[in-house]
């Protein structure tokens, strides 16, 4: 599946909307996931990106 198709996938977009994460001011568990990635991987920083069809 092409990246463009994945971004526009209706099931993925609905799942993302259902989480409520797009409009959340801060999500502590995602902060913990990024900190864990830095501890476990040879990287200086990590991030989680939520991609919707319009943002």
N, C-alpha and C positions, 0 to 999 in steps of 0.2 A: 504494500500500500504506500502511495506517495505521501510525503509530508503534508502537502496541501489537503489531501483527502483525510488524513488523520486529524488535522486541525479543525476541519469542518464536520467531522463525524458527529451526527446528532446524538448518538448514545453517549459518547464521551462528553459532549457539551452538557447534556442533561445531568450526567453523573457529577460533573464539576459544579453546576448550579445547585444541585441537591446538597452538596457539602456545605454551602454557605461561606466558603473560604474567600470567594472573590471580593466580598465587601467587608470582610473581617478586618478590624484595625490591627490586630496582632494575634498570632496563633502560637502559643508557647511550645506546643509539640513540634511544630515545624522548625522553631528555633533550636530545639534539642536535636532534631534530625540533622540540621546543618552542622551543629557543634560536633556531633558524633562522627559525621563524615570527615571533618577535619582531623579528629583524633585518630581515626582508623585508616585514612588514606594519606598518601604523600602529597597533600595539597595545603595551601595556605588559607584558602577560603572555599566556601561552598554556598550554594543558594538553591532555593526551590522556586520554580517559575510556574505560575498557573496561566495557561493560555486559553482565552476565550475567543470567539469569532470576531469580537470588536475591541479587544484589548489584550 
